[in-house]
Amino acid sequence: MSDFNCEIFQFWGKADDHNTLPAVCHMLDVAFVARAIINQLAEQERAIIIDPFLSIEGVDEEEATSIVLLLIALHDIGKITPGFQYKLPVERIDKLFNIHHFSNFEGAETKHGNAGFVILHDYLCDKYAVNKNTARVMISAVASHHGVFVANKAQSGSCGDKNWEQLQVTAIEWLVSYFSLDLHLLNGLHSKSLTPTWFSYIAGLCSVADWIGSDKSHFCYCEAQEYVCEKRQHTANALADELNIKRILATNNPFRFTGVFAFKPNALQQKILKIIKSKTLPWITIIESGMGSGKTEAAQILADHFIRQAGHSGLYVAMPSQATVNQLYKRMLKFLQHEALGYQNVEMHLKHSNADFEPNYEALRLSSIDSSNEKNSALSVRANQWFTSKKHGLLAGVCVGTIDQLLMAAMLYKHNFVRLFGLANKVLILDEVHSLQSFQLDLLKNTLYWMAKLKVRVIILSATLPRTMLVELVKAYGQTVTKEVEVENKPYPRVTTYSSGALAHSHTITDDKDLYEKEIVSRPPSKYEIKLHATSPSQCVSTMADDVLATAKKAGTGVFVCILNTVSKVQELSKLIARHCSEVPHSGIELLTFHAKYPLATRLSIEKMIEHLVGKHPEDHNSINPNRPVKDKCLILIGSQVLEQSLDYDACEMFTQIAPIDLLLQRVGRVWRHQVNNPVRSEFTQVPRLNVYLPSMDKIPNDYGDWFGHGEVLIYPSHILAVTTRLLWESANVEGNAFEIDINRDMDNWINRVYADVEQQVTWLEQEYDKAFEYRLDKRTQFTLAKNMMFDADKKSVRDLLKYNNSEIDHDEVVLSTRLTSISVQLVFLVVEEGNVIPVTEFSIYKQGVQGLEVLLSECKQEQEYEIEWQVKQCLQKRDIARLKQSMISISHSKWVAHFKELEAQWPYSFVAKSVWQRSPALFNCTPVILDKSLVYQAEGVGELKLDPKQGLIVSKNRVNS
């Protein structure tokens, strides 16, 4: 029994206004939490932690685990120093210890992580002759628990005089005795066995255990005499059970497809069912198949098997945008809640900056609170509030979020190792990877290398993945085995798998003809007509307006979708259609507009309207949606790229500006997406057709910026647009400017003709050849930038990985980014109504003008009647912050960004103090904008912002004279 009357227990480690907890007691709490988490780990994950110590002669699993727990306990040894102890007022610490014997002095190290590194390094190397590199790695893993790497003694100030040194040694030896260890064992440990994988995992585990062990609502502050180890261990075990960190509880019943899904498996899904029965399961699986072909269900089957049958500890699903994340979250939630799978109390969370406003996630959080208040209540899926904190999300059993959250795990962000720890031994699903920037792809390849090291099985989904990208992704993952992985090249659609060795296998998916005919209503067609319309920059929008109106009038019924590449073009087309609808009020044509420049609340309501009107039947996917426009009604849906991937809707015919070939194929995937609607389509829309508006073959521009407006060039490389334009015209017949494309037969050819050897393809146009060359140089620049931001998985040792330099990540929030985008500013639009400043989404004039259906508006929450409490001393209320975020829009116009940055610095607002506004992390990077009663904001010399309820934010430049 260890002595809790020892002098070391006089020194505090945690404190509030009235009470303290001895530092050594806190260290034990954290070790108890770490032990509780370790006890829940799958065997393959526990091996990451203890294998280095099992290499020491005579050390068994129990002793190896004790070494890990001792290291984690010692994470806060740096608190037993003058620099930390004297952070409390002298009158308080004078009651704890003898301040004359343990005095403070100038130059004492105040960062206890730095101090702890020095104390432990000197102790292990001087007393036990532990190899210096070995000691440095072990100690850095736990000393870095505040998120910044600590690995250099020179970075630390003094840790105290001889009295303090003896006290620190006594505390270390007390803990060594508690865990019944002989530290001479560490002489047999070589630094090479402490790999970057081990280091990252232990650093993450230590930080998480410290967060949980620091929660005084569970680990109360008390004196050493009141501290009972058994009770604290019981608390730690109970918390680990409640949070289910690194663990998913479920039955291991065999997966039965028809018992989970309301249809029979197609050829792709049958192939996945065969894969999960094979002796060697793949570590990375890439599924390439057409839009609406059941890739998501195939990924769910595979992930479920890895979790329930192969011992993996959870799932992260990464998508490119918040809109796509929200859609997939609903599907994953429904899947995990299915009784046949037997999941129990799985923590499932949505991870992006606006997750709180997704209604399904909000409902799950509320139901989880109710469940936690009821004894013996269990849910298949729940959402504990603990995981909603900024850095806790990836620790949940299942998380659906943006790809940014994933990439941050392998970048030099603070606490990136917590993200790596959260992902370790999980399953990762990546969807729509073809949409990533070159910069993001470089970051992703580094992340995949880390995933391979951390035993994460990866599933990648795409309909339009270039072969070059496919090979790069497989090779990035396979680096742990070999630098050269050969990837088989079988015809599209295909599944590519890699388990080990130097070969990744590829399997073509061939539909059973009879089954395909029976299941045709549940999938999109394989063949489409592509019709080309030669036009010019000035005529593109008006020509598209004329064509879609003519088509709608002729058809008399149906859904017609227009996709343009910038918000300004969307608004221009929307105004033309709206003018027609007002001039011909009984035309039967309704208009709906959607893009990113609406307030958040409005965007979510429009998404819901689209799903309500032209999505699947809410209950029976084999039936026609009863809300769909039929008979004498037409809907014209106009939008930007948000209509390209994020929503599951069905168009009778589509009209689009030119875009890179892969994105055109993504767009066409929304045409006749739900063939169950075929019986109600007009006789004039009996062919699934995509209309593309582009320059003619003889007028391909020297600069697509002049043709589009320079906004598009930032989105799509000009030479890719030129090559796509040329290939489209070369495929079209002379008479009708149209051709047929077979997705299964032609997809590979189209994608790879555009993205392979681009420089050779554009030699016919010197200007575009130069642009292609510039693009390649730009990619190299992006790689260099990405490389400087990476937590580099290619480093073989911890020493190389860290470089023992904190300066690289001290200001990570400023210098690091997961995307290369234009500088933007987040604006919160407000209005003064009856003397009160309110969010614009609560302003009566705005609400009355918003696009909406009565049935949906009646379902929306009624705004709170209380006023926002602006005049508070500390921080705005959480409920008020949520209301403000509903009115947020991001803009990236350079003059407006500069204007609002200057406005933020001046802070001309009297209704709220700057400190109060910015004290909330959700509002810190946002600027309030007061609109007049006409919903207009003017800035002299800059222009005008008008928030149109139907058109969204309209940006006008230089409309106001100086």
Secondary structure, 3 states (H helix, E strand, C coil): CCCCCCHHHHCEEEECCCCEEEHHHHHHHHHHHHHHHHHHCCHHHHHHHHHHHHCCCCCCHHHHHHHHHHHHHHHHHHHCCHHHHCCCCHHHHCCCCCCCCCCCCCCECCCHHHHHHHHHHHHHHHHHCCCHHHHHHHHHHHHCCCCCCCCCHHHCCECCCHHHHHHHHHHHHHHHHHCCCCHHHHHHCCHHHCCHHHHHHHHHHHHHHHHHHCCCCCCCCCCHHHCCHHHHHHHHHHHHHHHCCCCCEECCCCCCHHHHCCCCCCHHHHHHHHHCCCCCCCCEEEEECCCCCCHHHHHHHHHHHHHHCCCCCCEEEEECCHHHHHHHHHHHHHHHCCHHHCEECEEEEEECCCHHHCHHHHHHHHHHHHHHCCCCCCCCEECCHHHHCCCCHHHCCEEEEEHHHHHHHHECCCCHHHHHHHHCCCEEEEECHHHCCHHHHHHHHHHHHHHHHCCCEEEEEECCCCHHHHHHHHHHHHCCCCCCCEECCCCCCEEEEECCCCEEEEEECCCCHHHHHHCHHHCCCCEEEEEEEECCCCCHHHHHHHHHHHHHHHHCCEEEEEECCCHHHHHHHHHHHHHHHHHCCCCCEEEEEECCCCCHHHHHHHHHHHHHHHCCCCCCCCCCCCCCCCCCCEEEEEECCHHHHCCCCCECEEEEECCCHHHHHHHHCCECCCHHHHHHCCCCCCCCEEEEEECCHHHCCCCHHHHHCCHHHHHCCHHHHHHHHHHHHHHCCCCCCEEEEEHHHHHHHHHHHHHCCHHHHCCCCHHHHHHHHHHHHHHHHHHHHHHHHECCCCCCCHHHHHCCCHHHCCCHHHHCCCCCCCCCEEEEEEEEECCEEEEHHHCHHHHHHCCCCHHHHCCCCCCCCCCCCCCCCCCCCHHHHHHHHCCEEEECCHHHHHHHHHHHHHCCCCCCCHHHHHCCCCCCCEEEEEECCCCEEEECCCEEEEEECCCEEEEEECCCCC
